Amino acid sequence: MKHTCEQNSSPPHILPPASQSAPESLHALRRSLWHARWRVFKANTRARISLYIFCFLLALSLGANLIANHKPLLIYHQGTLFFPILKSYPESAFGGDFFTEPDYNDPYMKSLLADSFVLRAPIPYSYDTIVLDLHSPAPTPPDSAHWLGTDDQARDVAARLLYGMRVSIVFGIVLSVCSVVLGILIGGVQGYYGGFIDLLGQRGVEIYASIPLLFLLIILSSFINPSFWWILGIVLAFSWITLSTIVRAEFLKVRNATYVKAAKALGMSDWRVMFAHILPNACIATIAYVPFLMIGSISTLITLDFLGFGMPVGSASLGELLEQGKNNLASPHLAISGFISIALLLSALCFIGEGVRDALVPKSLP
């Protein structure tokens, strides 16, 4: 009764046995089809390596607190274990005079912990740590203490790069997920009902899409202090538009298909028909678009930070690192570090998107 585009495009050797029931046969067919698509994706060497690179960058950025932190990961002092990375301790707990949290990079604090076991992060600086023992004015070039040098505020570039990468990747993932939800809802309603609802909705979307996002952000930034969630909300208000157009087109193609009419004849609700029967077909185009949506999301945040309308001052940001490189041409390590990081991240996502797109095209299946 239900014939999807996946059934029509499936190769003969993965058809389920005739002895299976209809629902089990359909599920087995879909699983086999997705396995075939995964094999096609893995056969694309460039896409597979890019996926490994992106997963490595994601794991590296999510573990930034363990890799770059001015607080020790663990301290064993006088028979007691301390975990400064998880809990704040007063200086008096280590034999000091003050009841406030100490600066673990301070020479006096190091002298208190001279006979203790201290496990520090590979980079003993956080993204906002000011390095006070530089041998020359900031920004300083890379050396053994600062692998990528320091910026013009005497902060470690490697630490800021890790935290900035995390902000960019998390921003791209959260924005993409929210955009997919909005795009499916709005585009699905337009495509499913069609007629006057589609006409009115499409005209509204076209008028709404004509609002210039950058100018809107500039105006709002003049009287609102920007933050991660504030920027996410503003960009989300526009990022779903392209995806909704794709979903709308997919729904329009199959809204009058035989299996849709049969589902309606059985008394199924419109929402069940939309999300249980039509949406699986629309998911193909949606999934193929998600990596490119992430590229646009991350690029938007980097651009806003570079122009000074993004994250708050002092926040770790790849765009802010590029802006420092522009302002400090005599210290090329700033621009080079930012450029290579951004190019590696966006290129990996681009090649992943190409691999996903090729794997989801039926004719590319073996």
C-alpha positions in Angstrom: 0.0 0.0 0.0 2.9 2.3 0.8 5.5 2.8 -1.9 8.3 5.3 -1.1 11.0 6.5 -3.4 13.4 4.4 -1.4 11.6 1.2 -2.5 11.7 2.2 -6.1 15.4 2.9 -6.0 16.6 -0.1 -4.0 18.9 -2.6 -5.6 17.5 -6.1 -6.2 20.0 -7.9 -4.0 18.8 -6.2 -0.8 15.1 -7.0 -1.2 13.6 -8.7 1.8 12.3 -12.3 1.6 8.7 -12.8 0.6 7.9 -14.7 3.8 8.3 -11.6 5.9 5.2 -9.5 6.8 4.7 -6.1 5.1 5.9 -3.9 8.0 8.9 -6.1 8.7 9.8 -6.2 5.0 9.6 -2.4 4.8 11.8 -1.9 7.9 14.3 -4.5 6.6 14.4 -2.8 3.2 15.0 0.6 4.7 17.8 -0.8 7.0 19.4 -2.5 4.0 19.2 0.7 2.0 20.8 2.8 4.7 23.6 0.2 5.1 24.2 0.4 1.3 24.3 4.2 1.5 26.8 4.0 4.4 29.0 1.7 2.3 28.9 4.2 -0.5 29.9 7.0 1.9 32.8 5.0 3.3 34.0 4.2 -0.2 34.5 8.0 -0.6 38.0 8.3 0.8 37.9 12.1 1.0 34.6 12.1 2.8 35.6 9.4 5.2 38.9 11.1 6.2 37.0 14.4 6.6 34.6 12.7 8.9 37.5 11.4 11.0 39.0 14.9 11.1 35.7 16.5 12.1 35.2 14.0 14.9 38.8 14.6 16.1 38.2 18.4 16.2 34.9 17.9 17.9 36.5 15.6 20.6 39.4 18.0 21.0 37.2 21.0 21.4 34.7 19.4 23.8 37.7 18.3 26.0 39.2 21.8 26.0 38.9 22.1 29.7 41.1 19.0 30.1 43.7 20.1 27.5 44.0 23.8 28.2 43.3 25.0 31.8 45.1 27.2 34.3 43.8 25.0 37.1 45.5 21.7 37.8 43.4 18.6 37.0 44.4 16.9 40.2 46.5 17.7 43.3 47.6 15.3 46.0 48.6 17.4 48.9 49.4 16.1 52.4 47.4 12.9 51.9 44.4 14.6 50.4 43.1 14.6 46.8 41.9 17.9 45.3 40.2 18.4 42.0 40.5 22.1 41.2 39.1 21.6 37.7 35.8 20.5 39.3 35.7 22.4 42.5 37.1 25.7 43.9 39.4 25.5 46.9 40.7 28.4 49.0 44.4 29.0 49.2 44.3 28.2 52.9 43.6 24.5 52.0 47.1 24.3 50.6 48.8 26.2 53.5 48.3 29.7 52.2 46.9 32.8 54.1 43.8 33.7 52.0 40.4 32.1 51.9 39.9 32.9 48.2 40.7 30.7 45.2 44.4 30.9 44.4 46.2 31.5 41.1 47.8 28.2 40.5 50.4 29.7 38.1 51.5 32.2 40.8 55.1 31.5 42.0 54.0 31.6 45.6 51.3 29.0 45.0 53.8 26.8 43.1 56.1 27.0 46.2 53.3 25.8 48.4 52.7 22.8 46.1 56.4 22.1 45.6 56.3 18.8 47.6 52.8 17.8 46.3 51.8 15.8 43.2 50.2 18.2 40.7 48.7 16.9 37.4 48.4 19.9 35.1 46.8 20.2 31.7 49.1 20.0 28.7 48.4 23.7 28.1 48.4 25.3 31.6 46.4 28.3 30.5 42.7 28.9 29.9 41.3 31.0 27.0 41.2 34.1 29.3 44.4 33.6 31.3 46.8 36.6 31.1 50.4 35.3 30.9 52.5 37.6 33.1 56.0 36.1 32.6 56.5 36.8 28.9 60.1 37.5 27.8 59.0 40.1 25.3 55.9 42.4 24.7 52.8 40.6 23.5 52.0 39.2 21.0 54.9 36.8 21.1 55.8 34.1 18.5 55.5 30.4 19.2 57.9 28.8 21.6 58.2 25.8 23.9 55.9 27.3 26.5 53.3 28.7 24.1 53.0 26.3 21.1 51.2 28.9 18.9 52.4 32.0 20.6 50.3 34.6 22.5 47.9 37.2 21.2 48.0 41.0 21.7 46.4 40.6 25.2 49.1 38.1 26.4 46.8 35.1 26.2 47.8 31.7 24.9 46.7 31.3 21.3 46.5 27.5 21.4 44.1 27.7 24.4 41.9 30.3 22.7 41.9 28.2 19.5 40.6 25.1 21.3 37.8 27.1 23.2 37.0 29.1 20.1 36.7 25.9 18.0 34.3 24.5 20.6 32.1 27.6 20.5 32.0 27.5 16.7 31.2 23.7 16.5 28.5 23.8 19.2 27.0 26.9 17.6 26.8 25.2 14.2 25.3 22.0 15.6 22.7 23.6 17.8 21.7 26.1 15.1 21.5 23.3 12.5 19.3 21.1 14.7 16.9 24.0 15.4 16.9 25.1 11.8 16.0 21.5 10.7 13.1 21.4 13.1 11.7 24.8 12.0 12.3 24.1 8.3 10.5 20.7 8.4 7.5 22.2 10.3 7.1 25.3 8.1 8.0 23.7 4.8 6.0 20.5 5.5 2.8 22.4 6.3 3.2 24.5 3.2 3.9 21.5 0.9 1.3 19.2 2.4 -1.7 21.5 2.4 -0.7 23.5 -0.8 -3.3 25.8 -2.3 -3.9 29.1 -0.5 -1.9 28.1 2.6 1.2 27.4 0.4 0.7 30.6 -1.6 0.3 32.8 1.5 3.1 31.1 3.3 5.5 31.3 0.4 4.8 35.0 -0.1 5.4 35.6 3.6 8.7 33.6 3.5 9.9 35.6 0.5 9.1 39.0 2.2 10.7 37.8 5.5 13.8 36.5 3.7 14.4 40.0 2.2 15.3 41.4 5.7 19.1 42.0 5.7 20.4 39.9 8.6 23.8 41.7 8.9 22.2 45.2 9.2 19.7 43.9 11.7 22.5 42.5 13.9 24.4 45.8 13.6 21.3 47.7 14.8 20.5 45.3 17.6 24.2 45.2 18.8 24.1 49.0 19.3 21.8 48.6 22.4 21.9 44.9 23.3 25.0 43.2 24.7 25.6 40.2 22.4 25.8 36.7 23.8 26.0 33.1 22.5 22.2 32.5 22.9 21.3 36.0 21.6 23.3 35.5 18.4 21.9 32.0 18.1 18.3 33.2 18.3 18.8 36.0 15.8 20.6 33.8 13.2 18.0 31.0 13.8 15.2 33.4 12.8 16.6 33.3 9.2 18.6 30.1 8.9 15.6 27.8 8.4 14.3 29.6 5.2 16.4 27.6 2.6 15.7 24.3 4.3 12.0 25.0 4.5 12.0 25.6 0.7 13.6 22.2 0.1 11.2 20.4 2.4 8.2 22.2 0.8 9.3 21.0 -2.6 9.7 17.4 -1.4 6.2 17.4 0.2 4.6 19.0 -2.9 6.0 16.1 -5.1 4.3 13.3 -3.1 1.3 15.0 -1.5 -1.0 13.4 -4.1 0.8 10.0 -4.2 -1.2 6.8 -4.0 0.1 5.8 -0.6 -0.7 9.3 0.9 -4.3 9.1 -0.4 -4.6 5.5 1.0 -3.4 6.7 4.4 -5.9 9.5 4.4 -8.7 7.0 3.4 -7.8 4.9 6.4 -8.6 7.9 8.6 -5.0 8.8 9.6 -4.6 12.4 10.9 -2.8 14.9 8.7 0.2 15.1 11.1 0.6 11.4 11.1 0.5 11.3 7.3 3.0 14.1 7.2 5.6 12.8 9.6 5.1 9.0 9.3 4.7 8.7 5.5 5.9 11.8 3.7 8.7 12.9 5.9 10.9 9.8 5.4 11.1 10.8 1.7 11.9 14.4 2.5 14.6 13.4 5.0 16.9 12.4 2.1 17.2 16.0 0.9 17.2 17.3 4.4 20.1 15.2 5.6 22.1 16.0 2.5 21.7 19.7 3.2 22.6 19.6 7.0 26.5 19.7 6.6 26.2 22.7 4.3 23.8 24.3 6.8 26.5 23.8 9.5 29.1 25.5 7.2 26.8 28.5 6.8 26.1 28.7 10.6 29.8 28.5 11.6 30.8 31.0 8.8 28.1 33.4 10.1 29.4 33.4 13.6 33.0 33.8 12.5 32.1 36.7 10.3 30.2 38.4 13.1 33.1 38.0 15.5 35.5 39.3 12.9 33.4 42.4 12.4 32.9 42.9 16.1 29.2 42.1 16.3 29.5 38.6 17.6 30.5 37.1 21.0 31.2 39.4 24.0 34.7 41.0 24.2 37.2 38.6 25.6 35.3 35.4 24.6 37.3 32.7 22.7 36.4 33.1 19.0 38.0 32.1 15.7 36.7 35.3 14.1 38.3 37.4 16.8 41.6 35.6 16.3 41.4 36.5 12.6 40.7 40.1 13.5 43.8 40.1 15.8 45.8 38.8 12.9 44.6 41.7 10.7 45.5 44.2 13.4 48.9 42.6 14.1 50.5 42.0 10.7 54.0 41.8 12.3 52.8 38.7 14.2 51.7 36.4 11.3 51.2 33.4 13.7 47.9 34.9 14.7 46.4 35.0 11.2 48.0 31.7 10.2 46.6 29.8 13.2 43.1 31.2 12.7 43.1 30.7 9.0 44.3 27.1 9.1 41.8 26.1 11.9 38.9 27.7 10.0 39.9 26.2 6.7 40.4 22.7 8.2 37.0 22.8 9.9 35.0 24.2 7.0 36.7 22.0 4.4 36.0 18.9 6.5 32.4 19.7 6.7 32.2 20.5 2.9 33.7 17.1 2.0 31.4 15.4 4.4 28.5 17.1 2.8 29.6 16.0 -0.6 30.0 12.4 0.5 26.5 12.4 2.2 25.0 13.9 -0.9 26.5 11.3 -3.2 25.6 8.5 -0.9 21.9 9.6 -0.7 21.5 9.8 -4.5 19.9 6.5 -5.6 21.9 6.2 -8.8 25.1 6.1 -6.7 24.1 3.0 -4.9 25.8 -0.3 -6.0 
